[in-house]
């Protein structure tokens, strides 16, 4: 899945716990009829992917949806979702080169040349 929009908020990398778990959050505002502010978290080594990005840049982020179940001390089950990023790239700054196929030559270009008195024309340089 992907999220495309403009970077509205870019947090610093934060470290949690004794094992050094790292997390960095970014908020992207989508550009649609009803813009959405989507919080995307990057974890561990993926935090560094955000180092070259700034507020206001248009980006496309590859995401995974994550869900967790938690039972509180009262025995109630709660569910939590998160949006986790794994790739980010800037979009909209330069036109991508065209990936179209070149036009086909006319069918007449594939027709065999007329033979000349059973001679085989050899245009090889050797």
DSSP file (Angstrom, degrees, kcal/mol; ACC not computed):
  #  RESIDUE AA STRUCTURE BP1 BP2  ACC     N-H-->O    O-->H-N    N-H-->O    O-->H-N    TCO  KAPPA ALPHA  PHI   PSI    X-CA   Y-CA   Z-CA
    1    1 A X              0   0    0      0, 0.0    62,-2.5     0, 0.0     2,-0.3   0.000 360.0 360.0 360.0 158.8    0.0    0.0    0.0
    2    2 A X  E     -A   62   0A   0     60,-0.2     2,-0.4    83,-0.0    60,-0.2  -0.975 360.0-156.2-138.2 151.8    1.1    3.6   -0.5
    3    3 A X  E     -A   61   0A   0     58,-2.1    58,-3.0    -2,-0.3     2,-0.4  -0.998  14.8-167.9-124.1 130.8    0.2    7.0    0.9
    4    4 A X  E     +A   60   0A   0     -2,-0.4    27,-0.5    56,-0.2     2,-0.3  -0.969  32.6  92.2-122.3 136.0    0.9   10.1   -1.1
    5    5 A X  E     -A   59   0A   0     54,-2.2    54,-3.2    -2,-0.4     2,-0.4  -0.983  68.6 -53.9 173.1-165.2    0.9   13.7    0.2
    6    6 A X  E     -AB  58  29A   0     23,-2.4    23,-3.0    -2,-0.3     2,-0.4  -0.831  51.5-110.9-105.2 137.0    2.8   16.6    1.6
    7    7 A X  E     + B   0  28A   0     50,-2.6    49,-2.8    -2,-0.4    21,-0.2  -0.527  40.1 168.6 -68.6 119.9    4.9   16.3    4.8
    8    8 A X  E     +     0   0A   0     19,-3.2     2,-0.3    -2,-0.4    -1,-0.2   0.756  67.1  16.2-100.0 -34.7    3.1   18.3    7.5
    9    9 A X  E     - B   0  27A   0     18,-1.4    18,-2.7    45,-0.1     2,-0.4  -0.999  57.1-173.1-145.3 137.4    5.2   17.1   10.6
   10   10 A X  E     - B   0  26A   0     -2,-0.3    16,-0.2    16,-0.2    45,-0.1  -0.930  15.6-160.6-135.7 108.9    8.5   15.4   10.8
   11   11 A X        -     0   0    0     14,-2.8     2,-0.1    -2,-0.4     3,-0.0  -0.345  22.2-104.0 -86.0 166.2    9.6   14.2   14.3
   12   12 A X        -     0   0    0      1,-0.1    13,-0.4    -2,-0.1     2,-0.3  -0.448  46.0 -88.9 -81.0 161.3   13.0   13.4   15.6
   13   13 A X        -     0   0    0     11,-0.1     2,-0.4    -2,-0.1    11,-0.2  -0.572  46.5-161.2 -71.3 132.0   14.2    9.8   16.1
   14   14 A X  E     -C   23   0A   0      9,-2.9     9,-2.4    -2,-0.3     2,-0.4  -0.923   6.9-146.2-118.5 144.1   13.3    8.6   19.6
   15   15 A X  E     -C   22   0A   0     -2,-0.4     2,-0.3     7,-0.2     7,-0.2  -0.914  16.1-167.7-112.3 135.3   14.8    5.6   21.4
   16   16 A X  E   > -C   21   0A   0      5,-3.2     5,-1.5    -2,-0.4     4,-0.3  -0.928  41.1  -6.5-124.8 145.1   12.8    3.5   23.8
   17   17 A X  T > 5S-     0   0    0     -2,-0.3     3,-0.7     3,-0.2    -2,-0.0   0.130  89.5 -65.6  71.1 178.4   13.7    0.8   26.4
   18   18 A X  T 3 5S+     0   0    0      1,-0.2    -1,-0.2     2,-0.1     0, 0.0   0.689 126.1  61.9 -78.4 -20.4   16.9   -0.9   27.3
   19   19 A X  T 3 5S-     0   0    0     -3,-0.1    -1,-0.2     2,-0.0    -2,-0.1   0.478 111.3-113.7 -89.1  -0.2   17.2   -2.7   23.9
   20   20 A X  T < 5 -     0   0    0     -3,-0.7     2,-0.2    -4,-0.3    -3,-0.2   0.812  41.9-176.1  78.9  31.4   17.4    0.6   21.9
   21   21 A X  E   < -C   16   0A   0     -5,-1.5    -5,-3.2    -6,-0.1     2,-0.4  -0.449  12.2-154.5 -61.4 128.3   14.1    0.4   20.0
   22   22 A X  E     +C   15   0A   0     -7,-0.2    22,-2.4    -2,-0.2     2,-0.3  -0.862  17.6 174.0-112.3 142.8   14.0    3.4   17.6
   23   23 A X  E     -CD  14  43A   0     -9,-2.4    -9,-2.9    -2,-0.4     2,-0.4  -0.995   8.8-175.5-146.7 141.1   11.0    5.1   16.1
   24   24 A X  E     - D   0  42A   0     18,-2.7    18,-3.2    -2,-0.3     2,-0.3  -0.998  13.9-151.7-137.8 133.9   10.4    8.2   14.0
   25   25 A X  E     - D   0  41A   0    -13,-0.4   -14,-2.8    -2,-0.4     2,-0.3  -0.815  11.6-177.5-111.6 146.5    7.1    9.7   13.0
   26   26 A X  E     -BD  10  40A   0     14,-2.4    14,-3.1    -2,-0.3     2,-0.5  -0.994  15.6-146.6-136.5 141.4    6.0   11.7   10.0
   27   27 A X  E     -BD   9  39A   0    -18,-2.7   -19,-3.2    -2,-0.3   -18,-1.4  -0.951  14.5-166.9-110.9 127.3    2.6   13.1    9.2
   28   28 A X  E     -BD   7  38A   0     10,-2.5    10,-3.0    -2,-0.5     2,-0.6  -0.949  11.1-147.1-114.9 130.5    1.5   13.3    5.6
   29   29 A X  E     -BD   6  37A   0    -23,-3.0   -23,-2.4    -2,-0.5     8,-0.2  -0.869  20.4-136.6 -97.7 120.0   -1.5   15.4    4.4
   30   30 A X        -     0   0    0      6,-2.6     2,-0.7    -2,-0.6   -25,-0.2  -0.325   7.5-131.1 -72.7 157.5   -3.2   13.8    1.5
   31   31 A X        +     0   0    0    -27,-0.5     2,-0.2     4,-0.1    -1,-0.1  -0.794  62.1 108.7-113.2  87.2   -4.3   15.9   -1.5
   32   32 A X  S >  S-     0   0    0     -2,-0.7     3,-0.6     1,-0.0     0, 0.0  -0.808  87.0 -75.3-144.8-177.3   -7.9   14.9   -2.1
   33   33 A X  T 3  S+     0   0    0      1,-0.3     2,-0.5    -2,-0.2    -1,-0.0   0.897 131.6  27.9 -55.5 -42.7  -11.4   16.3   -1.7
   34   34 A X  T 3  S-     0   0    0     -3,-0.0    -1,-0.3     2,-0.0    -4,-0.1  -0.810  94.8-143.6-119.4  88.2  -11.2   15.7    2.0
   35   35 A X    <   -     0   0    0     -3,-0.6     2,-0.4    -2,-0.5    -4,-0.1  -0.172  13.0-153.0 -55.9 140.9   -7.5   15.8    3.0
   36   36 A X        -     0   0    0      2,-0.0    -6,-2.6    -8,-0.0     2,-0.8  -0.901  12.0-138.1-116.1 144.7   -6.4   13.4    5.7
   37   37 A X  E     -D   29   0A   0     -2,-0.4     2,-0.6    -8,-0.2    -8,-0.2  -0.892  27.5-166.6-102.9 104.7   -3.5   13.8    8.1
   38   38 A X  E     -D   28   0A   0    -10,-3.0   -10,-2.5    -2,-0.8     2,-0.6  -0.829  11.8-147.7-102.6 121.4   -1.9   10.3    8.2
   39   39 A X  E     -D   27   0A   0     -2,-0.6     2,-0.4   -12,-0.2    44,-0.3  -0.775  19.0-175.0 -86.6 123.6    0.6    9.5   10.9
   40   40 A X  E     -D   26   0A   0    -14,-3.1   -14,-2.4    -2,-0.6     2,-0.4  -0.978   8.9-153.9-120.9 131.0    3.3    7.0    9.6
   41   41 A X  E     -De  25  84A   0     42,-2.7    44,-2.5    -2,-0.4     2,-0.4  -0.876   2.9-159.7-108.1 138.9    5.9    5.6   11.9
   42   42 A X  E     -D   24   0A   0    -18,-3.2   -18,-2.7    -2,-0.4     2,-0.3  -0.951  18.0-160.0-111.0 133.2    9.3    4.4   10.7
   43   43 A X  E >   -D   23   0A   0     42,-0.4     3,-2.0    -2,-0.4   -20,-0.2  -0.835  42.9 -22.8-121.5 155.8   11.1    1.9   13.1
   44   44 A X  G >  S-     0   0    0    -22,-2.4     3,-1.6    -2,-0.3     4,-0.3  -0.221 130.6  -0.5  52.7-127.0   14.6    0.7   13.7
   45   45 A X  G >  S+     0   0    0      1,-0.3     3,-0.8     2,-0.2    -1,-0.3   0.689 125.1  70.7 -68.5 -17.1   16.9    1.1   10.6
   46   46 A X  G X  S+     0   0    0     -3,-2.0     3,-1.4     1,-0.2     4,-0.3   0.666  79.0  78.7 -72.7 -16.1   14.0    2.6    8.6
   47   47 A X  G X  S+     0   0    0     -3,-1.6     3,-1.5     1,-0.3    -1,-0.2   0.866  85.1  61.7 -56.9 -36.5   14.2    5.8   10.7
   48   48 A X  G X  S+     0   0    0     -3,-0.8     3,-1.4    -4,-0.3     4,-0.3   0.689  84.6  76.0 -67.9 -18.2   17.2    6.9    8.7
   49   49 A X  G <  S+     0   0    0     -3,-1.4     3,-0.5     1,-0.2    -1,-0.3   0.761  91.5  56.5 -62.5 -23.4   15.2    7.0    5.5
   50   50 A X  G X  S+     0   0    0     -3,-1.5     3,-1.8    -4,-0.3    -1,-0.2   0.540  78.5  94.4 -86.0  -7.0   13.6   10.3    6.7
   51   51 A X  T <  S+     0   0    0     -3,-1.4    -1,-0.2     1,-0.3    -2,-0.1   0.794  85.4  47.0 -58.8 -31.6   16.9   12.1    7.1
   52   52 A X  T 3  S+     0   0    0     -3,-0.5     2,-0.3    -4,-0.3    -1,-0.3   0.270  96.9  92.0 -96.9  13.0   16.8   13.8    3.7
   53   53 A X    <   -     0   0    0     -3,-1.8     2,-0.3     4,-0.0     6,-0.0  -0.785  51.9-169.6-111.5 154.1   13.2   15.0    3.8
   54   54 A X    >   -     0   0    0     -2,-0.3     3,-1.5     1,-0.1   -47,-0.3  -0.861  36.4 -75.1-134.7 165.3   11.8   18.3    5.0
   55   55 A X  T 3  S+     0   0    0     -2,-0.3   -47,-0.2     1,-0.2     3,-0.1  -0.310 114.1  27.0 -57.2 142.6    8.4   19.9    5.8
   56   56 A X  T 3  S+     0   0    0    -49,-2.8    -1,-0.2     1,-0.3     2,-0.2   0.270  85.8 132.3  88.9 -11.4    6.4   20.7    2.7
   57   57 A X    <   -     0   0    0     -3,-1.5   -50,-2.6   -51,-0.1     2,-0.5  -0.500  58.0-125.2 -75.6 143.0    7.9   18.1    0.4
   58   58 A X  E     +A    6   0A   0     33,-0.3    33,-2.4   -52,-0.2     2,-0.3  -0.770  42.1 173.6 -85.2 128.2    5.5   15.9   -1.6
   59   59 A X  E     -AF   5  90A   0    -54,-3.2   -54,-2.2    -2,-0.5     2,-0.4  -0.895  34.0-143.6-135.9 161.0    6.2   12.3   -1.0
   60   60 A X  E     -AF   4  89A   0     29,-2.7    29,-1.9    -2,-0.3     2,-0.5  -0.998  24.1-164.2-123.5 125.4    5.0    8.8   -1.6
   61   61 A X  E     -AF   3  88A   0    -58,-3.0   -58,-2.1    -2,-0.4     2,-0.5  -0.938  16.0-139.5-117.2 127.3    5.4    6.3    1.3
   62   62 A X  E     -AF   2  87A   0     25,-2.0    24,-2.5    -2,-0.5    25,-1.1  -0.733  36.8-175.2 -79.1 127.3    5.2    2.6    1.0
   63   63 A X  E     - F   0  85A   0    -62,-2.5     2,-0.4    -2,-0.5    22,-0.2  -0.849  26.9-156.0-128.5 159.2    3.3    1.4    4.1
   64   64 A X  E     - F   0  84A   0     20,-2.3    20,-3.0    -2,-0.3     2,-0.4  -0.988  23.2-130.8-125.8 140.5    2.2   -1.7    6.0
   65   65 A X  E     - F   0  83A   0     -2,-0.4     2,-0.4    18,-0.2    18,-0.2  -0.795  25.7-166.4 -90.0 133.3   -0.8   -1.8    8.3
   66   66 A X  E     - F   0  82A   0     16,-2.9    16,-2.5    -2,-0.4     2,-0.4  -0.939   4.8-168.6-121.3 142.4   -0.1   -3.4   11.7
   67   67 A X  E     - F   0  81A   0     -2,-0.4     2,-0.3    14,-0.2    14,-0.2  -0.985   2.0-170.7-132.3 143.5   -2.6   -4.5   14.3
   68   68 A X  E     - F   0  80A   0     12,-2.8    12,-2.4    -2,-0.4     2,-0.4  -0.967  13.5-145.1-133.5 148.5   -2.1   -5.5   17.9
   69   69 A X  E     - F   0  79A   0     -2,-0.3     2,-0.4    10,-0.2    10,-0.2  -0.921  20.2-179.5-109.9 139.3   -4.3   -7.1   20.6
   70   70 A X  E     - F   0  78A   0      8,-2.9     8,-3.7    -2,-0.4     2,-0.6  -0.998  18.9-150.4-141.0 134.8   -3.9   -6.1   24.3
   71   71 A X  E     - F   0  77A   0     -2,-0.4     6,-0.2     6,-0.2    -2,-0.0  -0.927  22.1-143.9-105.5 119.7   -5.7   -7.3   27.4
   72   72 A X    >   -     0   0    0      4,-2.7     3,-2.4    -2,-0.6    -2,-0.0  -0.217  32.6 -93.6 -77.4 171.1   -5.9   -4.6   30.1
   73   73 A X  T 3  S+     0   0    0      1,-0.3    -1,-0.1     2,-0.1    -2,-0.0   0.735 125.8  59.0 -59.2 -22.7   -5.6   -5.4   33.8
   74   74 A X  T 3  S-     0   0    0      2,-0.1    -1,-0.3     1,-0.0     3,-0.1   0.455 120.9-107.9 -84.7  -0.3   -9.5   -5.5   34.0
   75   75 A X  S <  S+     0   0    0     -3,-2.4     2,-0.3     1,-0.3    -2,-0.1   0.495  72.9 139.9  89.0   4.2   -9.5   -8.3   31.4
   76   76 A X        -     0   0    0      1,-0.0    -4,-2.7    -5,-0.0     2,-0.5  -0.643  49.4-131.5 -83.3 136.9  -10.9   -6.2   28.6
   77   77 A X  E     - F   0  71A   0     -2,-0.3     2,-0.3    -6,-0.2    -6,-0.2  -0.756  26.0-173.4 -89.9 130.1   -9.4   -6.8   25.1
   78   78 A X  E     - F   0  70A   0     -8,-3.7    -8,-2.9    -2,-0.5     2,-0.4  -0.897  10.6-148.5-121.3 151.7   -8.3   -3.8   23.2
   79   79 A X  E     - F   0  69A   0     -2,-0.3     2,-0.4   -10,-0.2   -10,-0.2  -0.962  10.7-170.0-123.7 140.2   -7.1   -3.5   19.6
   80   80 A X  E     - F   0  68A   0    -12,-2.4   -12,-2.8    -2,-0.4     2,-0.3  -0.976   4.0-159.9-130.1 141.9   -4.6   -1.0   18.2
   81   81 A X  E     - F   0  67A   0     -2,-0.4     2,-0.3   -14,-0.2   -14,-0.2  -0.883   8.4-176.6-117.3 151.4   -3.6   -0.2   14.6
   82   82 A X  E     - F   0  66A   0    -16,-2.5   -16,-2.9    -2,-0.3     2,-0.6  -0.985  23.4-134.5-143.2 155.6   -0.5    1.5   13.3
   83   83 A X  E     - F   0  65A   0    -44,-0.3   -42,-2.7    -2,-0.3     2,-0.5  -0.953  26.2-165.2-110.5 115.8    0.8    2.6    9.9
   84   84 A X  E     -eF  41  64A   0    -20,-3.0   -20,-2.3    -2,-0.6     2,-0.2  -0.898   6.9-146.1-112.1 125.5    4.4    1.6    9.4
   85   85 A X  E     + F   0  63A   0    -44,-2.5   -42,-0.4    -2,-0.5   -22,-0.2  -0.605  24.6 166.9 -88.2 146.9    6.5    3.0    6.6
   86   86 A X  E     +     0   0A   0    -24,-2.5     2,-0.3     1,-0.4   -23,-0.2   0.419  69.4  26.6-133.5  -8.8    9.2    1.0    4.9
   87   87 A X  E     - F   0  62A   0    -25,-1.1   -25,-2.0     2,-0.0    -1,-0.4  -0.981  58.1-177.0-153.5 145.8   10.0    3.2    1.8
   88   88 A X  E     + F   0  61A   0     -2,-0.3     2,-0.3   -27,-0.2   -27,-0.2  -0.991   6.0 171.9-145.5 139.3    9.7    7.0    1.0
   89   89 A X  E     - F   0  60A   0    -29,-1.9   -29,-2.7    -2,-0.3     2,-0.2  -0.995  33.8-110.6-145.4 150.4   10.4    8.9   -2.1
   90   90 A X  E     - F   0  59A   0     -2,-0.3     2,-0.3   -31,-0.2   -31,-0.3  -0.559  37.4-170.8 -78.0 142.6    9.9   12.5   -3.3
   91   91 A X        +     0   0    0    -33,-2.4   -33,-0.3    -2,-0.2   -86,-0.0  -0.929  53.2  31.9-131.3 157.3    7.3   13.0   -6.0
   92   92 A X  S    S+     0   0    0     -2,-0.3     3,-0.1     2,-0.3    -1,-0.1   0.529  84.0  99.3  82.9   7.2    6.1   15.8   -8.2
   93   93 A X  S    S+     0   0    0      1,-0.3     2,-0.4   -35,-0.1    -2,-0.1   0.796  88.9  16.4 -96.6 -30.2    9.4   17.7   -8.6
   94   94 A X  S    S-     0   0    0      0, 0.0    -1,-0.3     0, 0.0    -2,-0.3  -0.997  81.7-107.9-142.5 145.3   10.5   16.4  -12.0
   95   95 A X        -     0   0    0     -2,-0.4     2,-0.2    -3,-0.1     3,-0.1  -0.524  37.4-122.8 -72.1 134.7    8.7   14.6  -14.8
   96   96 A X        -     0   0    0     -2,-0.3     3,-0.1     1,-0.1    -1,-0.1  -0.495  34.5 -96.7 -75.0 146.6    9.6   11.0  -15.2
   97   97 A X        -     0   0    0     -2,-0.2    -1,-0.1     1,-0.1     2,-0.1  -0.329  49.1 -95.4 -62.8 146.8   11.0    9.9  -18.5
   98   98 A X        -     0   0    0      1,-0.1    -1,-0.1    -3,-0.1    -3,-0.0  -0.381  28.5-164.2 -66.2 137.1    8.4    8.4  -20.8
   99   99 A X        +     0   0    0     -2,-0.1    -1,-0.1    -3,-0.1     2,-0.1   0.133  45.7 129.6-105.5  17.7    8.3    4.6  -20.7
  100  100 A X        -     0   0    0      1,-0.1     2,-0.2     3,-0.0     3,-0.1  -0.371  63.8-109.2 -74.2 152.7    6.3    4.3  -23.9
  101  101 A X        -     0   0    0      1,-0.1    -1,-0.1    -2,-0.1     3,-0.1  -0.538  38.3-104.9 -75.8 145.1    7.4    2.0  -26.7
  102  102 A X        -     0   0    0     -2,-0.2    -1,-0.1     1,-0.1     0, 0.0  -0.372  49.3 -87.8 -66.6 153.9    8.7    3.7  -29.9
  103  103 A X        -     0   0    0      1,-0.1     2,-0.2    -3,-0.1    -1,-0.1  -0.299  44.8-111.4 -64.1 146.8    6.3    3.7  -32.8
  104  104 A X        -     0   0    0     -3,-0.1    -1,-0.1     1,-0.1     3,-0.1  -0.521  32.2-111.9 -75.3 142.7    6.4    0.7  -35.1
  105  105 A X        -     0   0    0     -2,-0.2    -1,-0.1     1,-0.1     5,-0.1  -0.351  48.1 -82.5 -68.3 159.0    7.7    1.2  -38.6
  106  106 A X    >   -     0   0    0      1,-0.1     3,-1.9     2,-0.1     4,-0.3  -0.215  39.0-111.2 -62.1 155.2    5.2    0.9  -41.4
  107  107 A X  G >  S+     0   0    0      1,-0.3     3,-1.9     2,-0.2     4,-0.4   0.798 114.0  69.6 -57.9 -29.7    4.5   -2.7  -42.6
  108  108 A X  G >  S+     0   0    0      1,-0.3     3,-0.9     2,-0.2    -1,-0.3   0.752  86.5  67.0 -63.6 -22.2    6.1   -1.9  -45.9
  109  109 A X  G <  S+     0   0    0     -3,-1.9    -1,-0.3     1,-0.2    -2,-0.2   0.705 100.2  50.4 -70.6 -18.0    9.5   -1.8  -44.1
  110  110 A X  G <  S+     0   0    0     -3,-1.9    -1,-0.2    -4,-0.3    -2,-0.2   0.482  84.7 110.2 -98.4  -4.0    9.2   -5.5  -43.4
  111  111 A X  S <  S-     0   0    0     -3,-0.9     2,-0.1    -4,-0.4    -3,-0.0  -0.442  77.5-104.9 -72.4 145.6    8.4   -6.5  -47.0
  112  112 A X        -     0   0    0     -2,-0.1     2,-0.2     1,-0.1    -1,-0.1  -0.416  33.5-113.6 -70.2 142.8   11.1   -8.4  -48.8
  113  113 A X        -     0   0    0      1,-0.1    -1,-0.1    -2,-0.1     2,-0.0  -0.495  41.4 -95.6 -73.3 145.9   13.1   -6.5  -51.4
  114  114 A X        -     0   0    0     -2,-0.2     2,-0.2     1,-0.1    -1,-0.1  -0.352  41.6-117.2 -64.2 141.8   12.6   -7.7  -55.0
  115  115 A X        -     0   0    0     -3,-0.1     2,-0.7     5,-0.0     5,-0.1  -0.509  17.6-139.5 -79.9 149.4   15.2  -10.2  -56.2
  116  116 A X  B >   -G  119   0B   0      3,-0.7     3,-2.8    -2,-0.2    -1,-0.0  -0.915  69.5 -44.8-112.6 104.4   17.5   -9.4  -59.1
  117  117 A X  T 3  S-     0   0    0     -2,-0.7    -1,-0.1     1,-0.3     3,-0.1   0.838 110.8 -55.7  43.7  50.2   18.1  -12.3  -61.5
  118  118 A X  T 3  S+     0   0    0      1,-0.2     2,-0.3     0, 0.0    -1,-0.3   0.649 100.9 142.2  60.2  18.3   18.7  -14.8  -58.6
  119  119 A X  B <   -G  116   0B   0     -3,-2.8    -3,-0.7     2,-0.0     2,-0.6  -0.701  46.2-140.9 -87.1 142.5   21.5  -12.6  -57.2
  120  120 A X        -     0   0    0     -2,-0.3     2,-0.5    -3,-0.1    -5,-0.0  -0.916  16.7-133.9-102.5 121.5   21.7  -12.4  -53.4
  121  121 A X        -     0   0    0     -2,-0.6     2,-0.6     2,-0.0    -6,-0.0  -0.631  21.3-167.8 -79.0 125.4   22.6   -9.0  -52.2
  122  122 A X        +     0   0    0     -2,-0.5    -1,-0.0     1,-0.1    -2,-0.0  -0.938  18.5 167.2-118.7 110.4   25.3   -9.1  -49.6
  123  123 A X        +     0   0    0     -2,-0.6     2,-0.2     3,-0.0    -1,-0.1   0.191  35.3 125.3-107.9  17.4   25.9   -5.9  -47.8
  124  124 A X        -     0   0    0      1,-0.1    -2,-0.1     2,-0.0     0, 0.0  -0.533  64.0-131.9 -75.1 143.2   28.1   -7.3  -45.0
  125  125 A X              0   0    0      1,-0.2    -1,-0.1    -2,-0.2    -2,-0.0   0.450 360.0 360.0 -77.5   2.0   31.5   -5.6  -44.7
  126  126 A X              0   0    0      0, 0.0    -1,-0.2     0, 0.0    -3,-0.0   0.376 360.0 360.0-132.1 360.0   33.4   -8.9  -44.6
